[in-house]
Every structure is written in structure tokens, then in C-alpha cells.
């Protein structure tokens, strides 16, 4: 398991949320994103949008699987 906490640098609008989900979906690992104690599947666009992530939000990314570290690093890069 690999985890990382980041502060979001830009509003996660629909376009950016779709890019985030597309990036997360290319990994075999199970990836979760958590905001304000609400944890969802990072590969689901509806789940990501439901979080209402805004600039300055603190999010925790976690992944479990063979490519967990790379998955967290690449998805985090989209948010900062």
C-alpha cells in the first residue's frame, strides 16, 4: 500500500476530473481518494465529482497493488 496527501492546486472541474479518472484507470492497483473523511474509488468519475474538490482542498490518495506508488504519484500530479 502507498499513500500520499496533497493540497489541490486547482478546481477539479469536469474536464480535470475526467483526466484524473482516465489516469487512475490505467493502473492495475485499487486507488482511493479521500476528502473530509469521505473515501471513494478514484476510477469512478461520478465518485470524484461527488467529492466537490476545490482549490486548496487537502486530499489523501492511497493505492494497493503492484503499481501502487506510480499510481499515487501520477494521479497526485494532476491535482497539484
Backbone as CSV, one residue per row, in Angstrom:
resi,resn,N_x,N_y,N_z,CA_x,CA_y,CA_z,C_x,C_y,C_z
1,UNK,0.843,-1.182,0.000,0.000,0.000,0.000,0.886,1.242,0.000
2,UNK,0.475,2.244,-0.751,1.197,3.509,-0.826,0.196,4.645,-0.670
3,UNK,0.556,5.650,0.141,-0.336,6.782,0.380,0.422,8.092,0.215
4,UNK,-0.335,9.127,-0.122,0.229,10.469,-0.226,-0.894,11.471,0.008
5,UNK,-0.561,12.547,0.709,-1.534,13.609,0.943,-1.063,14.842,0.196
6,UNK,-1.977,15.472,-0.543,-1.627,16.664,-1.324,-2.679,17.750,-1.122
7,UNK,-2.251,18.971,-1.369,-3.175,20.100,-1.379,-3.464,20.403,-2.844
8,UNK,-4.737,20.430,-3.188,-5.162,20.619,-4.572,-4.831,22.043,-5.019
9,UNK,-4.201,22.161,-6.183,-3.771,23.455,-6.696,-4.748,24.109,-7.647
10,UNK,-5.787,23.378,-8.051,-6.764,23.938,-8.994,-8.111,23.269,-8.788
11,UNK,-9.171,23.952,-9.184,-10.517,23.394,-9.056,-10.619,22.147,-9.932
12,UNK,-11.182,21.109,-9.376,-11.338,19.868,-10.119,-12.667,19.915,-10.876
13,UNK,-12.642,20.595,-12.042,-13.842,20.676,-12.872,-14.040,19.354,-13.610
14,UNK,-15.077,19.278,-14.416,-15.408,18.026,-15.097,-14.285,17.530,-15.998
15,UNK,-13.662,18.444,-16.728,-12.570,18.055,-17.634,-11.398,17.480,-16.854
16,UNK,-11.004,18.160,-15.794,-9.872,17.704,-14.994,-10.218,16.417,-14.241
17,UNK,-11.455,16.302,-13.780,-11.893,15.077,-13.106,-11.830,13.893,-14.076
18,UNK,-12.233,14.109,-15.319,-12.165,13.041,-16.329,-10.716,12.639,-16.597
19,UNK,-9.816,13.610,-16.637,-8.399,13.320,-16.840,-7.850,12.527,-15.651
20,UNK,-8.277,12.897,-14.446,-7.853,12.195,-13.231,-8.293,10.733,-13.283
21,UNK,-9.569,10.504,-13.611,-10.120,9.147,-13.675,-9.433,8.338,-14.777
22,UNK,-9.186,8.970,-15.910,-8.514,8.286,-17.017,-7.112,7.843,-16.596
23,UNK,-6.415,8.701,-15.887,-5.071,8.364,-15.407,-5.149,7.230,-14.390
24,UNK,-6.053,7.336,-13.427,-6.197,6.294,-12.406,-6.564,4.947,-13.026
25,UNK,-7.366,4.971,-14.061,-7.868,3.736,-14.677,-6.802,2.948,-15.429
26,UNK,-5.683,3.565,-15.734,-4.646,2.834,-16.471,-3.791,1.944,-15.561
27,UNK,-4.021,2.028,-14.260,-3.244,1.228,-13.319,-4.028,0.014,-12.838
28,UNK,-3.299,-1.050,-12.522,-3.926,-2.267,-12.024,-4.329,-2.131,-10.558
29,UNK,-3.645,-1.281,-9.822,-3.896,-1.104,-8.396,-5.285,-0.545,-8.127
30,UNK,-5.792,-0.846,-6.954,-7.024,-0.234,-6.457,-6.624,1.125,-5.892
31,UNK,-7.258,2.196,-6.369,-6.882,3.547,-5.966,-8.086,4.226,-5.318
32,UNK,-7.845,4.839,-4.168,-8.891,5.556,-3.437,-8.453,7.003,-3.244
33,UNK,-9.423,7.895,-3.199,-9.167,9.296,-2.897,-10.087,9.674,-1.745
34,UNK,-9.533,10.393,-0.772,-10.285,10.745,0.427,-10.243,12.249,0.661
35,UNK,-11.417,12.822,0.908,-11.560,14.239,1.233,-12.533,14.332,2.405
36,UNK,-12.138,15.000,3.464,-13.009,15.176,4.641,-13.615,13.859,5.122
37,UNK,-12.787,12.837,5.258,-13.204,11.512,5.738,-14.190,10.797,4.825
38,UNK,-14.300,11.240,3.586,-15.133,10.555,2.595,-14.195,9.940,1.568
39,UNK,-14.135,8.608,1.538,-13.211,7.888,0.659,-13.980,7.228,-0.471
40,UNK,-13.513,7.463,-1.715,-14.198,6.893,-2.882,-13.194,6.269,-3.849
41,UNK,-13.733,5.526,-4.778,-12.953,4.900,-5.841,-12.458,5.974,-6.807
42,UNK,-11.151,6.066,-6.992,-10.572,7.088,-7.869,-10.780,6.787,-9.351
43,UNK,-11.320,5.623,-9.666,-11.544,5.262,-11.062,-12.987,5.526,-11.499
44,UNK,-13.760,6.168,-10.634,-15.166,6.456,-10.928,-15.373,7.961,-11.040
45,UNK,-15.760,8.410,-12.217,-15.968,9.837,-12.448,-17.060,10.393,-11.534
46,UNK,-18.152,9.683,-11.387,-19.240,10.164,-10.532,-18.788,10.301,-9.076
47,UNK,-17.988,9.358,-8.616,-17.477,9.428,-7.241,-16.568,10.636,-7.063
48,UNK,-15.698,10.877,-8.026,-14.768,12.007,-7.942,-15.539,13.321,-7.929
49,UNK,-16.500,13.463,-8.814,-17.298,14.688,-8.882,-18.078,14.896,-7.584
50,UNK,-18.555,13.807,-6.985,-19.343,13.917,-5.758,-18.553,14.492,-4.585
51,UNK,-17.232,14.433,-4.658,-16.402,14.959,-3.573,-16.358,16.488,-3.549
52,UNK,-16.641,17.121,-4.682,-16.634,18.582,-4.740,-15.269,19.181,-4.416
53,UNK,-14.237,18.624,-4.983,-12.871,19.064,-4.695,-12.623,20.456,-5.270
54,UNK,-12.143,21.340,-4.428,-11.843,22.711,-4.850,-10.378,23.034,-4.581
55,UNK,-9.945,24.141,-5.130,-8.573,24.594,-4.913,-8.341,24.770,-3.412
56,UNK,-7.232,24.238,-2.938,-6.897,24.329,-1.523,-7.372,23.151,-0.688
57,UNK,-8.198,22.270,-1.285,-8.647,21.075,-0.567,-7.452,20.171,-0.276
58,UNK,-7.482,19.525,0.873,-6.445,18.547,1.227,-7.023,17.165,0.940
59,UNK,-6.367,16.426,0.052,-6.842,15.092,-0.311,-5.780,14.048,-0.006
60,UNK,-6.254,12.863,0.307,-5.362,11.742,0.577,-5.592,10.701,-0.508
61,UNK,-4.533,10.336,-1.181,-4.592,9.303,-2.215,-3.937,8.038,-1.658
62,UNK,-4.558,6.911,-1.913,-3.978,5.642,-1.486,-4.211,4.600,-2.576
63,UNK,-3.251,3.712,-2.692,-3.365,2.660,-3.703,-2.791,1.369,-3.140
64,UNK,-3.372,0.273,-3.602,-2.933,-1.040,-3.187,-2.789,-1.905,-4.424
65,UNK,-1.598,-2.469,-4.604,-1.347,-3.317,-5.761,0.068,-3.164,-6.253
66,UNK,0.361,-3.842,-7.346,1.735,-3.904,-7.845,2.289,-2.568,-8.335
67,UNK,1.447,-1.668,-8.793,1.918,-0.376,-9.295,1.397,0.782,-8.434
68,UNK,1.218,0.519,-7.144,0.595,1.483,-6.232,1.344,2.814,-6.160
69,UNK,2.652,2.773,-6.007,3.401,4.023,-5.855,3.285,4.892,-7.105
70,UNK,3.453,4.312,-8.260,3.349,5.064,-9.511,1.929,5.598,-9.691
71,UNK,0.946,4.813,-9.334,-0.451,5.235,-9.458,-0.720,6.470,-8.611
72,UNK,-0.268,6.456,-7.374,-0.487,7.599,-6.482,0.279,8.821,-6.980
73,UNK,1.516,8.627,-7.390,2.329,9.756,-7.853,1.732,10.416,-9.092
74,UNK,1.275,9.616,-10.054,0.736,10.184,-11.293,-0.625,10.843,-11.098
75,UNK,-1.466,10.255,-10.259,-2.773,10.894,-10.014,-2.602,12.158,-9.181
76,UNK,-1.684,12.142,-8.236,-1.423,13.334,-7.422,-0.911,14.478,-8.274
77,UNK,-0.105,14.172,-9.279,0.453,15.208,-10.147,-0.646,15.978,-10.880
78,UNK,-1.770,15.368,-11.139,-2.877,16.038,-11.825,-3.530,17.077,-10.894
79,UNK,-3.519,16.810,-9.611,-4.208,17.664,-8.654,-3.414,18.891,-8.203
80,UNK,-2.099,18.813,-8.271,-1.290,19.926,-7.742,-0.966,20.965,-8.792
